[in-house]
């Protein structure tokens, strides 16, 4: 796993598996500027991109409007991935309400302070 933070653009990128970066992928925009990329074949998370990271990290809840726009079959397919230890280390999402939050990890807090 690799984290990178662009303080000028306030963009956090989490690369879950560098080996999958060239694999065919599908991107899910869970909300504006909040994108989860998965490998098409294995449905393993490749990358999570969070635009406006600092602003979103300060919110107690975030509305994942893109989640609610997905068809029920897609949400059902994505839920185990969102609940996986890799992804849930960065975000929590209530599948019923479509609201969630960024998790508060010391590593991420250090990134925001360094910006």
Helices and strands as residue ranges (DSSP letters): E 2-6, E 11-15, G 18-20, E 25-31, E 34-39, E 45-51, H 53-57, E 62-63, H 65-69, H 72-82, H 85-88, E 91-93, E 99-102, H 106-114
